């Protein structure tokens, strides 16, 4: 219960961030995949759409174009994945998190 209250307090303090705010202020992790940008971004989108916040409500994940790829993000921009092509048979995923959550890393990794 304390963890849920703490997470809610962090989200309340962070407030609504723009995508660039999260990219600039969040923890950045980089992953590499041999799958295409479309395969990886669609997988992340679908899996993120099934994740729920501390109140049991889906975050609401979305996808939009990004230079050389796509961006997947959730409401409030707490978690962002920039999925880009970085050469032949190579896709880079940059995951930005305002709140470090191991489950989001695992979900993203499962799509590589």
C-alpha positions as CSV (number, residue, x, y, z in Angstrom):
1,X,0.0,0.0,0.0
2,X,2.8,2.4,0.8
3,X,4.4,1.7,-2.6
4,X,1.1,2.7,-4.3
5,X,0.8,5.9,-2.3
6,X,4.5,6.8,-3.1
7,X,4.0,6.1,-6.8
8,X,0.8,8.2,-6.9
9,X,2.7,11.0,-5.1
10,X,5.5,10.9,-7.6
11,X,3.1,11.0,-10.5
12,X,1.3,14.0,-8.9
13,X,4.6,15.8,-8.4
14,X,5.8,15.1,-11.9
15,X,2.6,16.4,-13.4
16,X,1.9,16.2,-17.1
17,X,5.1,16.0,-19.1
18,X,5.6,16.6,-22.8
19,X,7.4,13.8,-24.8
20,X,10.5,16.0,-24.9
21,X,10.3,16.7,-21.2
22,X,10.3,13.0,-20.5
23,X,13.2,12.4,-22.9
24,X,15.2,15.1,-21.2
25,X,14.3,14.3,-17.6
26,X,13.7,10.5,-17.6
27,X,15.9,7.5,-17.1
28,X,17.1,6.4,-20.6
29,X,17.7,2.7,-21.5
30,X,18.7,1.5,-24.9
31,X,17.9,-1.8,-26.5
32,X,18.8,-3.4,-29.9
33,X,16.7,-5.7,-31.9
34,X,16.9,-7.6,-35.2
35,X,13.1,-7.2,-35.7
36,X,11.7,-4.3,-37.8
37,X,10.7,-1.0,-36.4
38,X,7.0,-1.8,-37.2
39,X,7.2,-5.2,-35.5
40,X,8.9,-3.9,-32.3
41,X,6.7,-0.7,-32.0
42,X,3.5,-2.6,-32.6
43,X,4.5,-5.2,-30.0
44,X,5.3,-2.5,-27.4
45,X,2.1,-0.7,-28.2
46,X,-0.1,-3.8,-27.7
47,X,1.7,-4.8,-24.5
48,X,1.7,-1.3,-23.0
49,X,-2.0,-1.0,-23.7
50,X,-2.6,-4.0,-21.5
51,X,-0.7,-2.5,-18.5
52,X,-2.6,-0.9,-15.7
53,X,-1.8,1.9,-13.3
54,X,-2.0,1.6,-9.5
55,X,-5.7,2.1,-9.7
56,X,-6.2,-0.8,-12.1
57,X,-6.9,1.4,-15.1
58,X,-5.1,0.9,-18.4
59,X,-2.5,3.6,-19.1
60,X,-3.7,4.2,-22.6
61,X,-0.8,3.6,-25.0
62,X,-0.4,5.4,-28.3
63,X,1.9,5.4,-31.3
64,X,3.0,8.2,-33.6
65,X,5.7,8.8,-36.3
66,X,9.2,9.6,-35.2
67,X,12.2,10.4,-37.4
68,X,13.3,7.1,-38.9
69,X,10.8,5.2,-36.8
70,X,7.9,5.5,-34.3
71,X,7.3,6.6,-30.8
72,X,5.1,4.6,-28.4
73,X,4.0,6.4,-25.2
74,X,1.4,6.3,-22.5
75,X,-0.9,8.9,-21.1
76,X,1.1,11.5,-19.1
77,X,4.2,10.5,-21.0
78,X,5.6,8.6,-18.0
79,X,7.0,5.9,-20.3
80,X,8.2,6.5,-23.9
81,X,9.8,4.2,-26.4
82,X,11.5,5.7,-29.5
83,X,11.9,2.8,-31.9
84,X,14.2,3.7,-34.8
85,X,16.0,2.0,-37.7
86,X,19.7,2.0,-37.1
87,X,21.0,0.0,-40.1
88,X,20.3,-3.1,-42.0
89,X,18.4,-5.6,-39.7
90,X,19.0,-3.4,-36.7
91,X,16.4,-1.5,-34.7
92,X,17.2,0.6,-31.7
93,X,14.7,1.2,-28.9
94,X,15.3,4.0,-26.4
95,X,13.1,3.7,-23.4
96,X,12.5,6.7,-21.3
97,X,11.0,6.4,-17.8
98,X,10.1,9.1,-15.4
99,X,9.6,6.4,-12.7
100,X,11.9,3.4,-13.1
101,X,9.8,0.3,-13.2
102,X,11.3,-3.1,-13.9
103,X,8.1,-4.5,-15.4
104,X,8.2,-1.8,-18.2
105,X,11.8,-2.9,-19.0
106,X,10.7,-6.6,-19.1
107,X,7.7,-5.8,-21.3
108,X,9.9,-3.8,-23.7
109,X,12.5,-6.5,-23.7
110,X,9.9,-9.1,-24.6
111,X,9.3,-7.3,-27.9
112,X,12.9,-7.4,-29.1
